[in-house]
Amino acid sequence: MHILVTGGAGYIGSHTVRALLAQGHRVLVLDNLSRGHRQAVPAEVTLITEDIHHIDTVRDIMELNKIEAVVHFAAHSQVGESMDNPTIYYDNNIVGSYCLLEAARQAGVQYFVFSSTAAVYGEPGKIPITEDMPYKPTNVYGQTKLMIERMLAQFSRAYGLRYAALRYFNAAGADHDGTIGEDHMPETHLIPLVLQTALGQRSSIKIFGTDYPTEDGTCIRDYIHVTDLANAHCRVLDYLIMGGISQSFNLGSQHGFSVRQIIDAAKKITGRNFTVEEAPRRAGDPAVLVAESQKIKKVIGWQPQYSDVENIIADAWQWHSGHPHGYGTSR
C-alpha cells in the first residue's frame, strides 16, 4: 500500500516507518521537523517538510502519491508542557489533526491509524486499565488525544473512514541495530534520563517518592518497547485493510516496572554505578499506571516480543551510548 506517516521523523514514527518498509509498503513521511529529526528517516523514504494544518497542500500530496492509508504521529506529547502552554496543544493536536482528517477525506483515504494515549483515562479507579473504563484525562495532552479519537469516530460514521486508535503510556527502547532511538529536547522520560546519568551527562537521577503502596515503594509505570509499538501499528493497519471495524485498543505490558526496577536494570546493563537521589512525591503521581492489552491480542493477535525491562534498556543503551548527543544539532 501507499502509506503516509505523519510525524515519521519522530521517535515512534521513525520506528514505524521501518516496520512498514519491512512489510513491503511504499511509505511517505510528512513532518515539519519542529520536533522530529531528518536523520531518523531512512534514505530510501521521501520526507516532505510540510505542516498538517495546510489542508489543500496535504490533500494534493496524498492525491499525487496515491495515498491509501495514514498513520498519524504528528502531535505534541509532553504532559507538563501541555499544562503550561495549552494553546500549542489545542492548535497542533486538535486543529492539526482535524486538518489532516479533512485532507484525507478529500483525497479519498480509506484507512487511518492514530497514535493515541492511555492518558485519556486519567487516574483510573482500578488497574490494569481496560478500554471500557471512563475517560477522565487529567491533563491537556490527554484531553487533546481524546478529542482526536472523537473526531475519528465522527468521520467514521459520516464518511466511512476506517480507523484504529492505539492507547499506550511509555514508549521505550530503540531499534535493535542502534541507528535510531529516542532524542527529545528537553528530555522528560525516565529511561533516557537514567541512561544520561550513566553516561555522566547528569550528576544524578531522582526518585520522586519511595513510600508508594508498591513492592519497592516507587511508582510503577507501563513501558512498551518501541519496536513492539511499531509492529502493533502495522498489525492494526492490516486488520483494517482486511475489513476490521473501527475501534480503539490499549497497548500495555500488563505488569509494569517500578522506578527502582528501571534504575537497577540500567546499572546492570550499563555496568555503571551512578548517583540516585530520593526526593518527595510529585503532586498528582499515581502509584500504578498499567494498561490491559487482552483486546488487541485477541482481535489482531499482537504479542509484545521485546518489552521486558532488560531488552528495553539494553536497546536504549546501545542507542544512547552510541549517540550520546542524539541526532546532533542538525534537524
Secondary structure, DSSP 8 states (H G I E B T S, - for coil): -EEEEETTTSHHHHHHHHHHHHTT-EEEEE---SS--GGGS-TTSEEE---TT-HHHHHHHHHHTT--EEEE--S---HHHHHH-HHHHIIIIIIHHHHHHHHHHHHT--EEEEE--GGGG-S-SSSSB-TTS-----SHHHHHHHHHHHHHHHHHHHH--EEEEEE-SEEE---TTSSS----SS---HHHHHHHHHTTSSS-EEEE-S-SSSSSSS-EE-EEEHHHHHHHHHHHHHHHHTT---EEEE---SS-EEHHHHHHHHHHHHT----EEEE---TT--SEE-B--HHHHHHH----SS-SHHHHHHHHHHHHHH-TTTT-S--
